[in-house]
Amino acid sequence: MPPAAPASTNLRPVAWWLIACAAMIFVMVVLGGATRLTQSGLSMVQWKPLTLLPPMSAEQWQQEFAHYQLTPQFLKTNAWMTVEDFKEIFWLEYLHRLWGRMIGFAFLLPFVYFAAKRMIDRTLGWKLAGLFVLGGLQGALGWFMVASGLADRPSVSHYRLAAHLLSAFVLYGMIVWVALDLFVADEDEVVNTDRGLARTSLWIVAGVLLLVGAGALVAGLHAGLIYNTFPLMDGQLIPDGLSDLQPWWLNMFENVMTVQFQHRLLAITLVAGIAAVWWRSRKLESPQALAWANALLTMAFVQAALGITTLVLVVPLLVALAHQAGALILFTLAICFAHAVRVPRTDVQTSLSPATHPAE
C-alpha cells in the first residue's frame, strides 16, 4: 500500500529546505578536507558542542594554546609554534565545528516549523527525525576521530577518518534522496522499466562510497605523498610489496602501497562501470534520466583526472580539495541518476493488482 500523503501536498518548500541542508553538508565536507590537509583538525582539543564563541581575549587564547601544547601534534610536530601561529590553524577548525552546529540549527528549526504547520506526515516526520539524530551522531563521531590524535599520535586514526567521512556521505545521500522523493511525489511517470539498470545504478552509488572509503584510507595514511606516478606505480603496473603484511587482509588497510594501489584499481573499475551504465541508459526515453547519465559519466572522467593530478603533483591543497569536492559531486550525480531510473514499488504493485488482470 502506498504511504499516506502529507497533510499538505505542497512539498517543494520541504524539498528545497533539504537541498539547502545538503548543500551545507557539502561545504562541511570540503571544510573537513581543508582542516585535514592543513593539519588544523587537532587544534581544538576539547569538545564543547554547546559553545559557539571562540576565545575572546589574550588570556583565553593563551589557555587554548596551553591545552594544545600538551598534544602529541604540538610536542612531536609543531613545537616551534607561538600563539599567533596556533591561531592560524585554530580558526579553520573552529569554522568547521561552528558550521556543523549551524547545520544542526538549519535542520531543526525548519523541521519544527513544517511539523507545526502540518506540512509533513508521520512517515516523513520519522524520516526527518532519524536524519537529525544521524547528524548529531556524525558530530560525535567527528570528536571520536579527533580524540584518536590527542593521546599518543600526532594524527588521527585513518580508520576513524574513513568512518567519519563515509558517514557524512551517507547522511548527505539520504537527505538528497528524501528531497528527490518529495520533488516527484506528485508525478506518476515511470521513466524506466529496466529493473537491471535500476539495480546497477544503486551498485554505482555503493561503488562511489567504497571508493570514498578507500580514498579516506589513502588520506589517513598519507599514502598520496609517495608513488607519485601514473599509470605506473613504483615503476610497475602491479608493484611488488602489495602483500608484505601478515595476515594478508591487513595489507588492504595498513600497507601504504596496497592502500594506494587499491584506490587506483577501484577508481578505474568505477569509471568503467559508470561508462557501461551510461551505454545501457542510452535507450531511456526520459530526457532527465539521460541528462543525469551524461553528467555522471562526464564527472567520472573529471574526478579521475583530478585524482591523477593530485597524485602526480604530490597533493597540492587546492587540487586535493577539488578532488574531495569532486567525489561528493560524483556521489550526488550517482544518487540523482539512481533515483531517476528507479522502478517504484507502486508500479510493481499496480501491474500485479487484480484490476490490471481481470478474471476471464
N, C-alpha and C positions, 0 to 999 in steps of 0.2 A: 504494500500500500504506500503510495507517495506520502511524504511528510506533509503535515498541515501547513497551509500558507500563513505567513505572518499576519498580525493584525492589520498592518499597513502594507499594501502591495508596492509602495514606492521604496524600493530597496537601494536605489542608486546612491543616496546620501550615505547609507551604511557601507556600501561597497567602496565608495571613494574615500571614506574615512579609513577603511582597512588598507587601501592602497597607500594612503599617506603614512600610516604606521609602518608599512613595509618599506617605504622609501626611507624612513628614519632608521630602520634596521640596516638598510643598505649602507647608509652613511656610517652607522655604528661599526659595521664590519670593516670598512675602509679605515676608520679611525683606529680600530684594533690592530690592523696591519701596520699602521704608522707607528703605534706605540711599540710594537714588537721590533720593527726594523730600526727604530731609533733607540732601542733599549730603554724606553721610558716606562715600561709597564710595571717595573718593580720599585718605582719611586715613591709610591704611596703604600706604606707598609701596614696601614690599619684600614679595616673595612667598617665604615660608618655610613650605612645606607640611608640614614635619615638626615645626614649632614649635607648641606648644599653649598655653604660658603667656603672659600679657600682660606689659607692663612691671611690675616688682615694687618698684621703688624710685624715688625722686625723680630720681636720676641717669639711670635708664633712660627715664623719662618725658621728660626733657629731650632725650635722644638721639633718641627717637622724634619729638619735636616739631621738633627741628632738621632731621631728614630732610624733614618735611612743609613746613617753611619754605622749602625750595628748589623747591617745586612751583608750577606756574602758578596753581593754585587759591588757594594762600595769597597769592602775590605780586599777583594780579590781583583777588581777591575777598575773601579773609579775612585781610588783613594786620593787621587790628585784633585778632586772636585772641591770647590768652595761652595758656599751657599748660593752664590749667583749662578754658578754652573748648574747646581741642583735645580734651580728654578726652571731652567730650560727644559729639563726632562719632566719635571713635575707638572707643568701646565698642560702638556699633551695628555698625560694620563688623567689629570683632573677633568679635562674636557671630555675624555672618553667616558668616565664614570658619570659625569653630570648629564651627558647626552643619554645615557642609559636610563637615568631617573626621569628625564623629560619624556622618553618613550613610554615609561610607565604611566605618567600623568596623561599623555596624549591618548593612551588607550583607555584608561579607566574612566576619565571624566565623560567623554562622549558615550562610552558604553552605558554608564548610569543614565545619561540623558535619553538615549534611544530606548532603554528599557522603561524609563518613566513615561515616555511618550507612546509606549506600546507599539513601537516600530519594529520590534523583533519578537518572534515567537519563542516558546520554551526551548525547542530544539536548537535554534540558532543561539539562544541565550546561553545554553550549556556549552556549546562550541566556543563561544567567545570567552566565557568564564575559564574554560580549560586553557585557552591560548594565553590569557592573562596569568594564570598560575605558572604555565610553562615559561613565560617571560621572567617571572620572579625567580624561578629555579635556574634560569640561564644566568642571572646575576650572581646567584650563589655559586654556580659552577665556575664563573669567572674568578671569584675570590678563591675558590678551591685551587684553581690553576695558579694564581699569583702566589698563594701560600707555599706552593712547592718550590718557589725560588727564594724563599726567605729563611730557610733553615740551614741547609748545608751546601747549596749550589748557587752559583750566580746567574742562573737562568731557570725558566720554568720547565716542568716535565713536558716532554713532547707528546706523551700520551694525553695529558690533561689539556694541552693546547689543541690537539686534534678533537677531543671530546667537546671542548668549548666552541670551536669553530663549526663543527658539524651540527651541534645543537642549535647554533644561530641560523645556519642554513635551513635546518628542518623547520624551525619556528617561522622563519621568513616564508618558506614554501607553503606551509599550512595556511598562513594568513592570505597569501596570494590566491591559493586555491579556493578558499572560502569566498573571497572577494569576487573571483570569476564566477563562482556558483550564483552569487547574488546578481551579477550583471546579466546573466542569461536565465534568471529564474522565470521570467515571463515568456521565454522563447520556447517553442515546441520543435524547432527544426533539428533534425538529426543529420549531422554533416558527414558521418562515417558509419558504415555498417560492417567494416572490416575489423572484426574483433582481434585478429592477429596484430594488426597495426596499432590498435589501442593498447594491447598488452606490451608490445615492443616499445611504444612511446614511454610507458612507465619504466621499462628497463633502462631507457636512456636517462630518465630522471635519476634512477638509482645509480647509474654509471657515473653521472656527474658528481653525485655525493661521494661515491667511492674514490674518485679522482681527487676531490677536495680533501678527503681524509688522508690520502697518500701525500698530497702536497703539504698538508699540515705537519706530517712526519718529517718531510724534507726541511721545512722551515724550522721546526723544533730542534733538529739535529744539525742545523746549518749545513746541510748537505749540498745546497746550491753554491757554496763557496769553493767547491772542488769539482774536478772533472768538467771543466767549463768549455767543452767542445760538443758539437753536434753535427752529424748523427753518431760519430764515433765517440766512445767513452773510454778513456784511458788507452786510446789508440785502437780499440776493438769495437765491433758491433755488439758482441757479448763479452764483456770483460771478465778476466779471471778474478776470483776473490768473492764471488757472489754468495758462496756458501761456506765462508770461513768459520762462522759461529756455529756452535752446537748448543742445543738441538737445532735442526735445520730451520725450523719455522721462526727462530729468533732473528734470523737474518732479515726478514721482512719488516722488522720493527726496530732493530738495533744496529744493523750493519749499514753504515753510511752509504757505501757503494750500492748495495742492494736496494735501499730505500729510494735513492735517486733513479736507479735503473727501472724499478717497478713503476715509478711515477711516469717515466718516459713511455714505458710499454703500455700502461693504462691509457695515457693520453692518445697515443697512436690508435689503439683499439677503439677508443670512444669516438674519435674523428671518423674512423671507418664505419662504425655503427651508425653515426648520425648521417653519413653520406648514403648508407643503404636505406635508412628510413626515409630520407628525402626522396630517393629514387622511387621508392614504393608509394610515397604520398602524391606523386605527380598525377595519379588518377582521381584524386579527390576533386569534387565539384565545388567545394567551398572556397571562395577566394581568401577568406580569412585564414582557414587552415593552411592553405598553400603559402600565404604570406608568412605565417609562423614557421613553416618548414624551411622556407628560403632564408629567413632571418637566422634560424637555428644553425643551418649549415654555414652561412657566412661567418657567424660569430665563432663557430668551432675552429675555423681556419684562422681567424683573427687571434683567438685565445692561444692557439698553438704557436703562432708567430710571436706573441708576447712572452710565452713561456720560454721559447728558444732564445729570444733576445735577452730576457732576464738572466738566463744561464750563461750565455756567451759573454755578456758584459759584467758578469760577476755581481749580480743583484744590486743594480743601482736603485735608489729609493723610489723615484717616480715611476720607473718601468715596473718595479716589483709591485707597487701599489696598483698600477694599471692592470697587472696580471691578476691580482686578487679581486679587484672590481670586475674584471672580465669573467672570472669564474662565477660570480654572482649573476652577472648578465646572462651568461650561458645557462645557468640554472633556471633563471626566470623564463627564458625562451623555451627551455625544455618543458617547464610546467605549463606554460601557455599553449604549447603545441599539444601536449598530452591532454589537456583539458578540452581543446578544440576537437580532438579526434576520439574522445571517449564515446563509448556506447552506453547511454544511460540505462539504468535498470528498468526504469519505467517503460522504455521502448521494448525491452525484452518481455516484460510482463504483459504489455499490450498485445504483442504478437502471439502470446500463448493463451490469451484470455478466450473463454468460450464465445464471446461476442464476435471475435475475429474469425473463428472457425465454427460456425453454427452447425448443429447436428442436422444431418440429412434425414 
